[in-house]
Amino acid sequence: ILLPVVKIDRDRVLPIFAEHTLMDDFGEILKPKGKPRMRVGFFLGCSTNLIYTNIGRAVIRILLGEGFEVVIPRKQGCCGVPVFTSGDRRTGRELALKNIRAFEPFALDAIVTACASCGRALKTDYETILGFRKNALGAKVYDLNEFLAKFAKLKLCDNGQNPIKVTYHDPCHLNRGQGITDEPRKLLEAIPNVSFIEMEEAKRCCGGGGLFSFTHYDIAKEIGRKKAGYIAATGADAVATSCPSCIMQLEDVLRRSGLPQRVVHVAELL
């Protein structure tokens, strides 16, 4: 059973756990070719570490290719927010403190995450969970799109593949939670052989909402059905987003709607 604490619809499309965790497949400190430009921590998050390891591999490849040293602290874990907001505040605080202590020893210039929910958690939610007036960890945290837009020198090459049309879904925790909307679009528009198409209501919730789609699946399906219609109307080959939770929800609603669009993380396209 994937999530024994919630009821799961038998017909729901769900991903399976990866054979190896992302952390198992990489060392703690990864060096780029030449002198590193910056030392960057990578906060994996549960979904990237346990399920969507392909996203994590893409992030690592991008960061190393850009000349950043990548640090993946072994003692990091769940951001703690799902536990905290479900009512187990003690464990939520313990997880938050565990992550702060996991990253502290490495003297990092920045911390990057490819999960919109984890990014918001580290940047702002830890202040609520732990009662901090200033969150030293959060001050270094960047969403991947935000980090690349600010620090990368991306030189994207035509890889010879057929052109594809891509639309973009704004995760709530990236758009409303962090105010990041332009950066992922600019990255997508810069990729050769990618034709970016804006969908209607791109900033409308997909219905995922973390555990919401598991505890209120009937409502989540209806919200997702509307989003699937907006995606289909673009005629895109794929829909990109920046949140593993949204990816899980979008894959389910698109398959249920009989639509062919692939769901990808921006990092995978890069």
Rosetta blueprint (number, residue, H / E / L):
1 I L
2 L L
3 L L
4 P L
5 V L
6 V L
7 K L
8 I L
9 D L
10 R L
11 D L
12 R L
13 V L
14 L L
15 P L
16 I L
17 F L
18 A L
19 E L
20 H L
21 T L
22 L H
23 M H
24 D H
25 D H
26 F L
27 G L
28 E L
29 I E
30 L E
31 K L
32 P L
33 K L
34 G L
35 K L
36 P L
37 R L
38 M L
39 R E
40 V E
41 G E
42 F E
43 F E
44 L L
45 G L
46 C H
47 S H
48 T H
49 N H
50 L H
51 I L
52 Y L
53 T H
54 N H
55 I H
56 G H
57 R H
58 A H
59 V H
60 I H
61 R H
62 I H
63 L H
64 L H
65 G H
66 E L
67 G L
68 F L
69 E E
70 V E
71 V E
72 I L
73 P L
74 R L
75 K L
76 Q L
77 G L
78 C L
79 C L
80 G L
81 V H
82 P H
83 V H
84 F H
85 T H
86 S L
87 G L
88 D L
89 R H
90 R H
91 T H
92 G H
93 R H
94 E H
95 L H
96 A H
97 L H
98 K H
99 N H
100 I H
101 R H
102 A H
103 F H
104 E H
105 P H
106 F H
107 A L
108 L L
109 D L
110 A E
111 I E
112 V E
113 T E
114 A L
115 C L
116 A H
117 S H
118 C H
119 G H
120 R H
121 A H
122 L H
123 K H
124 T H
125 D H
126 Y H
127 E H
128 T H
129 I H
130 L H
131 G L
132 F L
133 R L
134 K L
135 N L
136 A L
137 L L
138 G H
139 A H
140 K H
141 V E
142 Y E
143 D E
144 L H
145 N H
146 E H
147 F H
148 L H
149 A H
150 K H
151 F H
152 A L
153 K L
154 L L
155 K L
156 L L
157 C L
158 D L
159 N L
160 G L
161 Q L
162 N L
163 P L
164 I E
165 K E
166 V E
167 T E
168 Y E
169 H L
170 D L
171 P L
172 C H
173 H H
174 L H
175 N H
176 R H
177 G H
178 Q H
179 G L
180 I L
181 T L
182 D H
183 E H
184 P H
185 R H
186 K H
187 L H
188 L H
189 E H
190 A L
191 I L
192 P L
193 N L
194 V E
195 S E
196 F E
197 I L
198 E L
199 M L
200 E L
201 E L
202 A L
203 K L
204 R L
205 C L
206 C L
207 G L
208 G L
209 G L
210 G L
211 L L
212 F H
213 S H
214 F H
215 T H
216 H L
217 Y H
218 D H
219 I H
220 A H
221 K H
222 E H
223 I H
224 G H
225 R H
226 K H
227 K H
228 A H
229 G H
230 Y H
231 I H
232 A H
233 A H
234 T H
235 G L
236 A L
237 D L
238 A E
239 V E
240 A E
241 T E
242 S L
243 C L
244 P H
245 S H
246 C H
247 I H
248 M H
249 Q H
250 L H
251 E H
252 D H
253 V H
254 L H
255 R H
256 R H
257 S L
258 G L
259 L L
260 P L
261 Q L
262 R E
263 V E
264 V E
265 H E
266 V H
267 A H
268 E H
269 L H
270 L L
